[in-house]
Amino acid sequence: MKVERTEIEGAYIITNFNSKDDRGLFVKTFNKNSFNKNNLDFEIKESYYSVSNKNVIRGMHFQLPPYDHEKLVYVAKGSILDVIVDLRKKSKTYKQHISINLSEENKKSIFIPKGLAHGFKSIKDGTITVYNVASEYNADFDSGIKFDSFNFNWDSKDIVMSNRDKEFKSLDSFSEINPF
């Protein structure tokens, strides 16, 4: 398991251990010792996955304090363009974003710290994205920012989104009430 820093403080790209033989493929997506060696204090409280068709955009989601959480996200099947935005006012990278391709081919994960919005665009039909989170979901603290409000090129004309995601506040509007 290789852990690499990103431009966003506390966010890491993880190249997962994998082994392939005539039986198929084995991928290790979490190892507590590897996380501890990299000062990543992470305890999984919930795990879930989504199945998305091509050009589906999910995001930009986060939970508000005190239910904010770290996430470990990877793709078990297919491919996504994964995007995170720093919402932490005191961070050097406040309002900055990064993106990474996560796929079954590259076997990478992204570790997302508290205070970041997260979303992705599915590149292939039937893409399975797995989320491991460090808190339990609380609908009263569930929130998001509008996917097109932070100058990111999603490179898609035929996007499919939930009405909820389309109606989120812009990053600038959220900044006025930002609790992070």
C-alpha positions as CSV (number, residue, x, y, z in Angstrom):
1,M,0.0,0.0,0.0
2,K,1.6,3.3,-1.2
3,V,0.3,6.5,0.4
4,E,1.0,9.8,-1.4
5,R,0.2,13.4,-0.2
6,T,-1.9,15.6,-2.5
7,E,-2.0,19.4,-2.8
8,I,-4.9,19.4,-0.3
9,E,-3.7,19.1,3.3
10,G,-4.9,15.8,4.8
11,A,-6.0,14.3,1.5
12,Y,-4.0,11.3,0.2
13,I,-4.0,9.1,-2.9
14,I,-3.5,5.4,-2.0
15,T,-2.2,2.8,-4.4
16,N,-3.7,-0.4,-3.0
17,F,-1.9,-3.7,-2.7
18,N,-3.1,-6.1,-5.4
19,S,-2.2,-9.6,-6.6
20,K,-3.4,-11.2,-9.8
21,D,-3.1,-14.8,-10.7
22,D,-5.0,-17.5,-12.7
23,R,-7.8,-17.3,-10.1
24,G,-8.4,-13.6,-10.6
25,L,-7.6,-10.5,-8.6
26,F,-7.1,-9.7,-4.9
27,V,-7.0,-6.1,-3.7
28,K,-6.4,-4.8,-0.2
29,T,-8.3,-1.5,0.2
30,F,-7.5,-0.8,3.9
31,N,-4.7,-1.6,6.3
32,K,-4.8,0.0,9.8
33,N,-1.0,-0.3,10.2
34,S,-0.3,1.5,6.9
35,F,-2.7,4.2,7.9
36,N,-1.1,4.6,11.3
37,K,2.4,4.8,9.8
38,N,1.1,7.7,7.7
39,N,-0.6,9.4,10.7
40,L,-4.1,8.7,9.3
41,D,-6.3,8.1,12.2
42,F,-9.3,6.4,10.6
43,E,-12.0,4.2,12.0
44,I,-14.7,2.9,9.6
45,K,-18.2,3.3,11.1
46,E,-20.2,2.8,7.9
47,S,-19.5,1.4,4.4
48,Y,-21.7,1.7,1.3
49,Y,-21.5,1.8,-2.5
50,S,-23.2,3.3,-5.4
51,V,-23.7,2.0,-9.0
52,S,-23.6,4.8,-11.6
53,N,-24.1,5.0,-15.3
54,K,-21.8,7.0,-17.6
55,N,-22.0,10.8,-17.1
56,V,-23.7,10.6,-13.7
57,I,-22.4,13.3,-11.4
58,R,-22.8,12.7,-7.6
59,G,-21.9,15.5,-5.3
60,M,-20.5,17.7,-4.0
61,H,-21.4,16.1,-0.6
62,F,-20.2,16.4,3.0
63,Q,-21.6,16.2,6.5
64,L,-21.6,19.2,8.8
65,P,-20.0,19.1,12.3
66,P,-20.4,17.4,14.6
67,Y,-21.2,14.5,12.1
68,D,-18.4,15.5,9.6
69,H,-16.2,12.6,8.7
70,E,-13.2,11.2,6.9
71,K,-13.9,9.1,3.8
72,L,-11.9,6.4,2.0
73,V,-13.3,6.1,-1.5
74,Y,-12.4,3.6,-4.3
75,V,-13.9,2.0,-7.4
76,A,-14.5,-1.7,-7.5
77,K,-15.8,-1.7,-11.1
78,G,-15.6,0.9,-13.8
79,S,-14.0,4.4,-13.6
80,I,-14.8,7.8,-12.1
81,L,-13.3,11.3,-12.1
82,D,-13.2,12.0,-8.4
83,V,-13.2,15.6,-7.1
84,I,-12.6,17.2,-3.7
85,V,-12.9,20.8,-2.6
86,D,-11.4,22.2,0.6
87,L,-14.0,23.9,2.7
88,R,-11.8,24.5,5.8
89,K,-11.5,28.3,6.3
90,K,-8.2,28.0,8.1
91,S,-6.6,25.8,5.5
92,K,-3.9,27.0,3.1
93,T,-5.9,25.4,0.3
94,Y,-9.3,26.8,1.2
95,K,-11.7,26.7,-1.8
96,Q,-9.1,24.8,-3.9
97,H,-9.9,21.5,-5.6
98,I,-8.2,18.5,-7.0
99,S,-9.3,15.6,-9.1
100,I,-8.1,12.1,-9.7
101,N,-9.2,9.1,-11.8
102,L,-10.2,6.2,-9.6
103,S,-10.8,2.9,-11.5
104,E,-10.7,-0.8,-11.2
105,E,-7.6,-0.7,-13.5
106,N,-5.5,1.7,-11.4
107,K,-6.7,0.2,-8.0
108,K,-6.3,3.6,-6.3
109,S,-8.2,5.1,-3.4
110,I,-8.6,8.6,-2.1
111,F,-8.6,9.4,1.6
112,I,-10.6,12.6,2.2
113,P,-10.3,14.4,5.6
114,K,-13.1,16.2,7.4
115,G,-14.1,19.6,6.0
116,L,-13.9,18.7,2.3
117,A,-16.7,18.4,-0.2
118,H,-16.6,15.2,-2.4
119,G,-18.1,14.2,-5.7
120,F,-17.4,12.4,-8.9
121,K,-18.4,11.8,-12.5
122,S,-18.8,8.2,-13.7
123,I,-16.8,7.5,-16.8
124,K,-18.4,4.1,-17.5
125,D,-21.8,2.5,-17.2
126,G,-22.2,0.3,-14.2
127,T,-19.4,1.9,-12.2
128,I,-19.4,0.7,-8.5
129,T,-17.9,3.3,-6.1
130,V,-17.3,2.2,-2.5
131,Y,-17.3,4.7,0.4
132,N,-15.9,3.9,3.9
133,V,-16.7,6.7,6.4
134,A,-15.7,7.5,9.9
135,S,-19.2,8.6,11.2
136,E,-22.7,7.4,10.9
137,Y,-24.9,9.2,8.4
138,N,-27.2,11.9,9.9
139,A,-29.7,13.4,7.5
140,D,-30.0,16.6,9.6
141,F,-26.3,17.3,9.0
142,D,-26.0,16.1,5.4
143,S,-25.1,19.0,3.0
144,G,-23.4,19.9,-0.2
145,I,-22.3,22.6,-2.6
146,K,-23.2,22.9,-6.3
147,F,-21.0,20.9,-8.6
148,D,-20.4,23.8,-11.0
149,S,-19.7,26.5,-8.5
150,F,-15.9,26.2,-8.0
151,N,-14.4,26.5,-11.5
152,F,-14.0,22.8,-12.3
153,N,-14.4,21.5,-15.8
154,W,-16.5,18.3,-15.6
155,D,-16.0,17.8,-19.4
156,S,-19.6,16.5,-20.0
157,K,-22.5,17.8,-21.9
158,D,-25.0,15.1,-21.0
159,I,-24.8,14.9,-17.3
160,V,-27.3,13.1,-15.1
161,M,-27.8,14.3,-11.5
162,S,-30.3,14.1,-8.7
163,N,-32.5,17.2,-8.3
164,R,-31.1,17.5,-4.7
165,D,-27.5,17.8,-6.1
166,K,-28.6,20.4,-8.7
167,E,-30.1,22.6,-6.0
168,F,-27.2,22.8,-3.6
169,K,-25.9,26.3,-2.7
170,S,-22.8,27.6,-4.6
171,L,-19.4,27.4,-2.9
172,D,-19.5,31.2,-2.4
173,S,-23.0,31.1,-0.8
174,F,-22.0,28.3,1.5
175,S,-18.8,30.2,2.5
176,E,-21.0,32.7,4.3
177,I,-22.4,30.1,6.7
178,N,-19.4,27.7,6.6
179,P,-18.9,25.9,10.0
180,F,-15.6,24.3,9.1
